Amino acid sequence: MLDMLKRANAGNYAVMAINCFNLETARSVIRAAEKEQAPIIINLFQDHLLYHCDSQLITPIVKVLANRTDIQVALNFDHGQDVLFLKKAIDDGFSSVMVDASRFGLAGNIAMTKEIVEYAHPKGVSVEGEIGCIGGTEGAEFTKDSMYTDPFEAAQFVEKTGIDALAISIGSSHGNYPENMVPEFDFDRLKNIKNLTQMPLVLHGGSGSGEKNIIQAVKYGINKINVGCDFMNANIHALKDKLQQNPDINYYDLVDHVEQASMEIVRHYIQLSGSSNQN
């Protein structure tokens, strides 16, 4: 992921990171990236790793898919909140990990993130840290101004941890937004953080953020965009539509259809991010 994001930072575009949890989701994301000739990041959320497809199981699957394509593929542990699980993902072959330790305050966040950086870098694994806090739409716990990233804390965090990419909070939230709601992004804050850090910056909660926000965020320095809900929703909608059309369809054909249909939302985000033909 480090090489991808260095190139994105220099070229002023973003690489898409799509949340997957099994063979089918990872394969459809990689196929979409192939069609766009774009680098791609396969994101694995911690709960999915713990309760569905652990790092020892998913790593060889993604590696085989990556070796069968000519595009760059990274495998990233998304929102790792436990040192043991983060280190296990590194040992099992993940190419990058994201440390989610903002709940510990600045000093605690620095300490945990630095520990993972010191473990990961000798193994050739890149590390994404997070400063600030991103809320969720579930229960209307949207990101508030007080949760936004402080630019000077961001610069301090980068210097003291040695991370390779920085996830920041500028107005997006995790989850599905209410109908017709589009979040407001603090682009002045983004520009300030970019100016102070000069490093690859990451937008979490990209789903439903709106095309204009995504394009502007990339323009002002976002180099990695996480999308989960919009991709999962595309899978669900494809599943429902196909079952309505053909309730007696066999499971194999149903899964194949969902894979093909869900590629379109990934291609859409790749095009918005500016990473088409950047492989």
C-alpha positions in Angstrom: 0.0 0.0 0.0 2.9 2.4 0.7 4.0 2.4 -2.9 0.5 3.0 -4.1 -0.1 5.9 -1.8 3.2 7.5 -2.4 2.4 7.6 -6.1 -1.1 8.8 -5.4 0.3 11.6 -3.2 2.7 12.7 -5.9 0.0 12.4 -8.6 -2.8 14.1 -6.7 -5.3 11.2 -6.9 -6.7 8.6 -4.5 -6.7 4.8 -4.3 -9.9 3.1 -3.4 -10.1 0.8 -0.4 -13.2 -1.4 -0.5 -14.3 -3.4 2.5 -14.5 -7.1 1.6 -14.9 -10.2 3.7 -14.6 -13.3 1.4 -13.5 -14.6 -2.0 -16.5 -13.2 -3.9 -16.3 -9.7 -2.6 -12.5 -9.5 -3.0 -12.7 -11.0 -6.5 -15.4 -8.6 -7.7 -13.4 -5.6 -6.4 -10.2 -6.7 -8.1 -12.1 -7.3 -11.4 -13.6 -3.8 -11.2 -10.1 -2.4 -10.7 -8.8 -4.4 -13.6 -11.4 -2.8 -15.9 -10.3 0.6 -14.8 -6.6 -0.3 -14.7 -6.4 1.1 -11.2 -4.5 0.1 -8.1 -6.9 -1.2 -5.4 -6.9 -1.9 -1.7 -8.8 -4.8 -0.2 -10.0 -3.7 3.3 -10.8 -6.2 6.0 -12.7 -4.8 9.0 -11.6 -6.2 12.3 -15.0 -7.7 13.2 -15.2 -9.5 9.8 -11.7 -11.0 10.5 -12.7 -12.1 14.0 -16.1 -13.6 13.2 -16.2 -14.5 9.6 -12.9 -14.9 7.7 -9.7 -14.6 9.8 -6.4 -13.2 8.5 -4.8 -16.7 8.0 -7.6 -17.7 5.8 -8.2 -14.5 3.7 -4.5 -13.7 3.0 -3.8 -16.6 0.6 -7.1 -16.0 -1.2 -6.2 -12.4 -1.9 -2.6 -13.2 -2.7 -3.7 -15.7 -5.4 -6.1 -13.2 -6.9 -3.4 -10.5 -6.8 -0.9 -12.8 -8.5 -3.4 -13.5 -11.3 -3.8 -9.8 -12.3 -1.5 -7.1 -13.6 -2.9 -4.4 -11.3 -1.5 -3.5 -7.9 -3.4 -5.1 -5.0 -2.9 -4.4 -1.3 -4.5 -6.2 1.6 -5.2 -3.9 4.5 -6.5 -4.6 8.1 -9.1 -1.9 8.6 -9.7 -0.4 12.1 -7.5 -2.7 14.0 -8.2 -2.0 17.7 -6.2 -4.7 19.3 -2.4 -5.1 19.2 -2.5 -8.9 19.2 -4.9 -8.9 16.2 -2.8 -6.3 14.3 0.4 -8.2 14.8 -1.3 -11.5 13.8 -2.5 -9.9 10.5 1.1 -8.7 9.9 2.5 -12.2 10.6 -0.2 -13.8 8.3 0.9 -11.7 5.4 -1.2 -8.5 5.2 0.6 -5.8 3.3 -0.7 -3.0 5.5 -2.6 -2.4 8.7 -4.7 0.5 10.0 -4.4 1.3 13.8 -7.5 2.6 15.3 -6.4 3.9 18.7 -7.9 7.4 18.8 -10.1 6.4 21.8 -6.9 6.3 24.0 -6.3 10.1 23.7 -3.3 11.6 21.9 -0.5 10.0 24.1 -2.1 6.6 24.1 -2.8 6.7 20.4 0.8 7.6 19.7 2.1 4.8 21.9 0.0 2.1 20.4 0.5 3.2 16.8 4.2 3.5 17.3 4.4 0.0 18.7 2.7 -1.3 15.6 4.9 0.8 13.3 8.0 -0.7 14.9 6.6 -4.2 14.5 5.4 -3.7 10.9 8.2 -1.8 9.2 10.9 -4.4 9.6 8.6 -6.8 7.9 7.9 -4.5 5.0 4.3 -3.8 6.1 2.9 -0.2 6.0 0.9 1.4 8.7 -2.0 3.8 8.6 -2.8 5.8 11.8 -5.8 7.8 12.7 -6.0 11.2 14.5 -9.4 12.6 15.3 -12.6 10.5 15.6 -15.1 9.5 13.0 -18.7 8.9 14.1 -21.4 6.6 12.7 -24.8 7.1 11.3 -26.3 4.3 13.4 -28.1 5.9 16.2 -27.5 9.3 14.6 -24.0 9.4 16.2 -22.6 11.5 13.3 -19.2 13.1 13.4 -19.3 16.4 15.3 -17.0 19.4 15.1 -15.3 18.3 18.4 -14.3 15.0 16.7 -12.6 16.7 13.8 -8.8 16.3 13.4 -6.7 19.0 14.9 -4.0 19.9 12.2 -1.2 20.5 14.7 -2.0 17.3 16.6 -1.9 15.5 13.2 1.6 16.9 12.5 2.8 15.8 15.9 1.2 12.4 15.6 2.9 11.8 12.2 6.3 12.9 13.5 6.2 10.7 16.7 4.8 7.5 15.2 6.5 7.2 11.8 3.2 6.1 10.1 2.9 5.8 6.3 -0.6 7.2 5.9 -2.9 9.3 8.1 -6.7 8.9 8.4 -8.3 12.2 9.3 -11.8 13.4 10.4 -13.2 16.2 8.3 -17.0 15.5 8.3 -17.7 12.1 7.0 -19.3 9.3 9.2 -19.4 5.6 8.9 -22.6 3.9 7.8 -25.6 4.8 5.6 -26.7 8.4 5.7 -30.5 9.2 5.9 -32.1 9.7 2.5 -31.1 13.0 0.8 -28.5 13.8 3.4 -25.0 14.7 2.3 -22.3 15.5 4.9 -20.4 18.8 4.9 -16.7 18.5 4.6 -14.2 21.0 6.2 -11.9 21.5 3.3 -9.9 24.3 4.9 -9.0 21.8 7.7 -8.0 19.2 5.1 -5.8 21.7 3.2 -4.2 22.7 6.5 -3.5 19.1 7.5 -2.0 18.4 4.1 0.2 21.4 4.2 1.5 20.5 7.7 2.1 16.7 7.0 2.7 16.5 3.2 1.8 12.8 3.4 -0.9 10.5 2.1 -4.2 11.3 3.8 -7.1 8.9 4.2 -10.8 9.5 4.1 -12.9 7.0 6.1 -16.7 6.8 5.6 -16.6 7.5 1.9 -20.0 5.9 1.2 -22.7 8.4 0.6 -20.4 11.4 0.9 -21.4 12.8 -2.5 -19.5 13.1 -5.7 -18.6 16.8 -5.2 -17.2 16.1 -1.7 -15.1 13.1 -3.0 -13.7 15.1 -6.0 -12.8 18.1 -3.8 -11.3 15.9 -1.1 -9.0 14.3 -3.6 -8.1 17.7 -5.1 -7.0 19.0 -1.6 -5.0 15.9 -0.6 -6.9 12.8 0.1 -5.0 9.8 -1.3 -7.0 6.8 0.0 -10.8 6.5 0.2 -12.6 3.8 2.3 -15.9 2.6 1.0 -17.9 -0.2 2.7 -21.6 0.5 2.9 -22.1 1.5 -0.7 -20.4 -1.7 -2.0 -22.3 -3.9 0.4 -25.6 -2.2 -0.5 -24.8 -2.8 -4.2 -24.5 -6.5 -3.4 -27.8 -6.6 -1.5 -29.7 -4.7 -4.2 -28.3 -7.1 -6.9 -29.3 -10.1 -4.8 -32.9 -8.8 -4.2 -33.4 -7.8 -7.9 -32.2 -11.2 -9.2 -34.4 -13.1 -6.7 -37.4 -11.1 -7.7 -36.7 -11.8 -11.4 -36.0 -15.4 -10.9 -36.9 -16.9 -7.4 -35.8 -20.3 -8.5 -32.3 -19.4 -9.6 -29.6 -21.7 -8.3 -27.1 -20.4 -5.8 -24.1 -20.5 -8.0 -25.7 -18.3 -10.7 -27.1 -16.0 -8.0 -23.6 -15.4 -6.5 -22.1 -14.9 -10.0 -24.7 -12.3 -10.8 -24.1 -10.4 -7.6 -20.4 -10.3 -8.2 -20.8 -8.9 -11.7 -23.4 -6.3 -10.7 -21.5 -5.1 -7.6 -18.5 -4.2 -9.8 -20.2 -1.1 -11.1 -20.2 0.9 -7.8 -16.5 0.1 -7.4 -15.7 1.4 -10.9 -17.7 4.5 -10.2 -15.7 5.3 -7.1 -12.4 4.5 -8.9 -13.4 7.1 -11.5 -14.3 9.7 -8.9 -11.0 9.1 -7.1 -8.9 9.8 -10.2 -7.1 6.4 -10.0 -8.3 5.0 -13.4 -5.3 4.2 -15.6 -2.9 4.8 -12.7 -1.8 1.2 -12.2 
